[in-house]
Amino acid sequence: MMSQDTSLDPLELYAAAIDTSDYVARIAPLVQRLVPEVGALLDVGAGGGQLGSALRDPAEQWTAIEPSPTMQRRLRELPAGPRVVASGWKDADVAAARHDTVLAATMPAFFEQPEEFLARCRAWARRTVVWVVPAHAGPKGLCFAGCLPSEWHGEAETPGIDIVMRGLSSRSRPQEAGFVDWTFTGLVPDLDRLAGWMAGRLGWAATDERRPRLHAHLAAKARREERGFRLEISRRTAVLAWGSR
């Protein structure tokens, strides 16, 4: 019988998959090409700090705005980690023009309030604002939903970059942009637990006949390894950059 466990932390699940993905290895070089000198870095919605760690200048300040206690713990455990501002971006107590580069990756504000968020990022930045935006067609909510057929996850599959560009005025368009492909790779120790958690997040009742089918679907996609079950999802990301005005 499929697990009914609903205790998985979605942010930790995502962050752990980023740890085992080629996300940083693929995206960091593109950001570095667009922003050769990062300087003092403000990392907005820093998550586990994987991308910020790769981009930050060790000789300069690194500040991370992060509302999640789970991700704050991750950030504080990093060697030479950032100064953590424990809040969302709207309430963050960060002075204007104190950081050379402002980085934001996969933020809900991209899609919900792009103009307001961009204005805040520009106020924080002395030189450059960088957004890392999903550019693939697929779900953007439930972790590992990209493994499922669309009739199960029920999410809109519009590429995030299309939503962002529609939400920005013509004068707010980025000055530079680049795209990169990568693979979201999760190593799942307990596939039964993941399937039960996903079914719960999808709102499926314990008796829903799709539950065993979901488990079988994930099992068919997964590759068994020593550390667990490997699930892979192809991703495409846009990196957008705005320079000093």
Residue, then its C-alpha position, 0 to 999 in steps of 0.5 A: m500500500m502506498s505511503q500516506d506520509t505528508s511530512l516531506d518539506p517541499l523546499e528541502l526536497y527541491a534544494a536536495a535535487i538542486d544539489t544533485s543536478d547540473y543546475v549550478a554547473r550549467i547556469a553559473p557560467l552563463v551568469q558569469r558571462l553576462v556579469p563578469e564582475v559580481g562584486a558585493l552580491l545580494d541573493v534574493g530568495a537564495g534558497g540553499g545558496q547553491l548558485g550564490s555560492a558559485l557566483r559570489d566574490p569571496a572578497e566581497q559581501w554576500t547577503a541572502i534574503e530568504p524567508s524559509p527557516t529550512m533554507q535559512r539553516r542551510l545558508r547558515e551551515l555553508p562555509a563562509g556563508p552569507r549574511v542572512v536576512a530572514s524575511g521575504w523580499k517585500d519586508a527585507d531590511v536591506a539598504a538601497a545601492r549597497h550591493d553591486t549585483v542583485l541575483a534572483a532565481t526562480m522567484p514567484a514574484f517574477f510571475e506575480q509582480p514583475e514590475e514591482f519586483l524589478a523596481r525593488c531589485r534595481a533600487w538594491a543594485r549599484r550595477t546589475v540585476v540578474w534574474v534566473v527564470p524557468a524557460h521550459a514548457g512545464p509545471k512550476g509548482l509541485c516538486f517532481a510534477g514534471c515527471l507526471p502527465s499534465e492531466w495529473h498535475g493540472e498546472a499551467e505549462t506556459p514557460g515562465i519566461d513568457i509570463v515574465m516578459r508579458g508582465l514587464s513594460s517595454r521600458s523594463r525589458p532586460q538589456e541582455a539575455g541568454f538561455v541554457d539547458w540543464t537536468f533537474t536530477g533528484l535522488v530519492p531514497d524512498l520512492d513510495r514515500l515520494a509518491g504518497w506525498m505527491a498524491g497528497r499534495l495533488g489532493w487525491a483521496a487515500t482511495d483514489e485509484r490514481r495513487p498506485r498508478l502514480h507510484a508505478h509511473l514514477a518507478a518506470k521513470a526512475r533509475r535505481e542507484e546505490r543512493g536511491f532512485r534517480l529521477e530526471i527532468s529536462r529543464r531550460t532556463a533564461v538568464l536576464a540581466w539589467g545594467s545600471r540606468 
